[in-house]
């Protein structure tokens, strides 16, 4: 996989949180020749962006999952929090948890794969917000 190019079929669009904040959403539907398994919510960690995980997303997509997720506030292709685009200061994780809850409600994922801060937020969404999934795979949850 050429990490310098977006693979065919991977799309990006703006998704707006309840407060109007613009986040970059990504979707990568599986090939029609593969048995469709549903939506897989893919969540990166602090300072991450979708392109960092192209190989991992391709793995799940090849197995029939529609991979979808967002770049967190202030990260990747999402809107910045401060005037300096190289600084990502966030005084609390609650806005990110709100974003996850709203995005997951609109997406209705069956499963999730999450890393680090994304795994932390996923666990909080499940425990504190009544999130529901068939399964989740967490890598290095930031606990």
C-alpha positions in Angstrom: 0.0 0.0 0.0 1.3 3.4 -1.0 1.0 5.5 2.2 1.5 8.7 0.2 -1.9 8.3 -1.6 -5.4 7.7 -0.4 -6.4 4.2 -1.6 -9.3 3.9 -4.0 -12.7 4.0 -2.3 -11.5 5.8 0.9 -13.6 9.0 1.2 -13.3 12.0 3.5 -16.1 14.5 4.4 -16.9 17.1 7.0 -18.9 15.9 9.9 -20.2 18.5 12.4 -20.5 17.9 16.1 -23.5 19.1 18.1 -21.7 22.4 18.8 -21.0 22.9 15.1 -17.3 21.9 15.3 -16.0 20.5 12.0 -14.3 17.1 12.2 -13.0 15.1 9.3 -14.9 11.9 8.8 -13.6 9.0 6.8 -15.4 6.0 5.2 -14.1 3.0 3.4 -16.8 0.6 2.2 -15.8 -3.0 1.4 -15.7 -4.3 -2.2 -19.1 -5.6 -3.3 -17.5 -9.0 -4.0 -16.9 -9.4 -0.2 -19.6 -10.5 2.2 -20.8 -7.3 4.0 -20.4 -7.5 7.8 -21.6 -4.0 8.9 -19.9 -0.9 10.2 -16.6 -1.0 12.1 -15.9 2.2 14.1 -12.1 2.9 13.9 -10.6 5.3 16.5 -7.0 6.5 16.6 -5.1 7.9 19.6 -4.0 11.3 20.7 -2.2 13.1 17.8 -3.3 10.5 15.3 -5.0 10.8 11.9 -6.7 8.4 9.5 -3.7 8.0 7.2 -1.6 6.5 10.0 -3.8 3.5 10.0 -4.3 2.8 6.3 -2.9 -0.8 6.5 -5.0 -1.7 9.6 -8.2 -0.2 8.0 -7.4 -2.1 4.8 -7.2 -5.4 6.8 -10.7 -4.9 8.3 -12.2 -3.7 5.0 -10.8 -6.8 3.2 -12.8 -8.9 5.6 -16.1 -7.2 4.7 -16.3 -4.3 7.2 -17.3 -0.8 6.3 -14.6 1.1 8.2 -15.6 4.6 9.4 -14.2 7.1 11.9 -13.2 10.7 12.6 -10.1 12.6 13.2 -10.5 14.0 16.8 -10.8 17.7 17.4 -7.6 19.5 16.8 -6.0 16.5 15.0 -5.5 15.3 11.5 -8.0 17.0 9.1 -10.3 18.2 11.8 -10.6 21.9 12.9 -7.8 23.2 15.2 -8.4 24.3 18.8 -5.8 27.1 18.9 -4.5 29.7 16.5 -1.2 27.8 16.2 -2.1 24.7 14.1 0.9 22.8 15.5 -0.3 23.0 19.1 -3.1 20.6 20.2 -4.1 21.8 23.7 -7.3 20.2 25.1 -8.2 21.0 28.8 -10.5 17.9 29.1 -11.5 14.8 27.1 -15.3 15.4 27.6 -15.7 17.3 24.3 -14.2 14.3 22.5 -16.5 11.9 24.4 -19.5 14.0 23.3 -18.2 13.9 19.7 -17.8 10.1 19.9 -21.3 9.6 21.4 -22.9 11.7 18.6 -20.9 10.1 15.8 -21.6 6.6 17.0 -25.3 7.3 17.4 -25.4 8.5 13.7 -23.2 5.6 12.5 -24.7 2.7 14.5 -21.5 0.5 14.4 -21.5 -3.2 15.2 -17.9 -3.3 16.3 -15.0 -1.0 17.1 -11.3 -1.0 16.9 -9.6 1.7 19.0 -6.1 2.7 20.0 -4.7 4.6 23.0 -6.9 7.7 23.7 -9.5 6.4 21.2 -9.7 3.2 23.3 -10.0 5.3 26.5 -12.9 7.2 25.0 -14.5 4.1 23.6 -14.5 2.5 27.1 -16.0 5.6 28.6 -18.7 5.8 25.9 -19.6 2.1 26.7 -19.5 2.6 30.5 -20.8 6.1 30.9 -23.0 6.8 27.9 -24.7 3.4 27.3 -22.9 2.7 24.1 -23.6 -0.7 22.6 -21.4 -2.9 20.4 -21.2 -6.5 19.5 -17.4 -6.5 20.0 -14.5 -4.2 20.5 -10.7 -4.6 20.1 -8.6 -2.1 22.1 -4.9 -1.5 21.7 -3.1 0.2 24.6 -6.1 1.9 26.1 -5.1 5.1 27.9 -6.5 4.3 31.3 
